[in-house]
Amino acid sequence: MTKKEKTEINPDNRGFYGQYGGSYIPELLWANVEELRTRYSPIMSEKSYTDELDRLLRDYAGRPTPLYHAANLSRKTGAKIYLKREDLCHTGSHKLNNVLGQALLAVKMGKKQIIAETGAGQHGVATATVCALMNLPCTIFMGEKDTLRQKLNVTRMEMLGATVVPVSSGSKTLKDATNEAIRHWINNPDDTYYLIGSTIGPHPYPDIVTKLQSVISRETITQLREKEGRDEPDHVLACVGGGSNAAGAFFGFIGNGITRLTGAEAAGEGADSKKTAASINKGSMGIIHGSKTMLLQNKDGQVTETHSISAGLDYPGIGPLHAWLSKEGLAQYLPVSDEEAIEAAFDLTETEGIIPALESAHAVALLDKIDFKPGAVIVICLSGRGDKDMETYSNYFEGRSRGILPADNHQAT
Ligand SMILES: *Cc1c(COP(=O)(O)O)cnc(C)c1O
């Protein structure tokens, strides 16, 4: 392949990447979304905005995150593997990059309070963190069922000063929390900023979040130049829930003619099983949360229940940018099962002494699924750390040591 001129990827002015994206919202939300659409770009290119964001990313979040040459893992696989260490960001994942940027945008827009929804609680914790920092009142909507499953994160958010509103309608999970957050936004249009946690939702959210997460690939380019004397890796691997860490890790390399981009979708118990979250491989086009994209739905267009062992990937849709990259052949998306992700997490832990988030383990598992030349330079976006997943890992670990589960390459020490 030959190197092509870099062109930055932007949606059109109605928010479409090809046929995906747009803004499919109820009339009552139109004014709120339109205000954001007309104001985000000018504000985000103001010097006072970028200076303040750069300062916070550096001194508060801990950027740049290291690009770590994983020598042991490289030896094992025959590639030259680098881990982009988003797990070392404050609060334990890439999510803070986005929240810091949107909270600053909210302040510049004159908004006085922040609302957000959260499923497992990771986005809620990142949002509550930044609201504490910026002294902004913060309300987090969370399905009642999730508040019980994720008690520790509820405590974190409350300690950070956020109000957590348990939502008891519907299935009492993420989608019901989203409905409640939108209702709140409609009723408080003037002073409230709705802070979305991934590259999803109506335009301009997917573009805002992509641009804020693109710091990941921007840093990767500088770091690779230093370590390898080149700007482009041969491969970039990332996991895809809504698609924000992958969008950020891919952004600077899209269409460069050199780098192959691969996303890991959560296959759950298998892409062909009913318990899956592989929206590109198993989904079809439809509208979810204000955007036209690939999603898991039944023949009547009802969004289906999804499953993944990792809460952050357990989402029936995918950001429109990824639907488009897949359609255009600019990136590929491969399913990774629960079992494969867990095995990859144990492998990484044993070879490098890094316990990854279950989400990030899906990206590591791609090493067994992609074709690469010996010595190929592979960057894996390690989106988060595994602290939050220790219960899942420990259940599995006990199963393995009792011989109930396979322990192929696990050596007792
Ligand atoms: C939330 C989360 C994800 C999934 O979200 P994306 O928007 O797809 O990046 C992945 N990894 C970690 C550690 C997360 O917390």
The ligand as a Gaussian input file, in Angstrom:
#p B3LYP/6-31G(d) Opt

LIG

0 1
 C      -16.775000       2.572000      28.783000
 C      -15.591000       1.798000      28.446000
 C      -15.386000       1.257000      27.161000
 C      -16.397000       1.327000      26.052000
 O      -16.730000       2.577000      25.612000
 P      -16.241000       3.165000      24.202000
 O      -17.054000       4.394000      24.060000
 O      -16.570000       2.136000      23.157000
 O      -14.798000       3.413000      24.301000
 C      -14.194000       0.591000      26.900000
 N      -13.250000       0.442000      27.853000
 C      -13.423000       0.927000      29.105000
 C      -12.332000       0.712000      30.101000
 C      -14.579000       1.626000      29.444000
 O      -14.729000       2.110000      30.694000

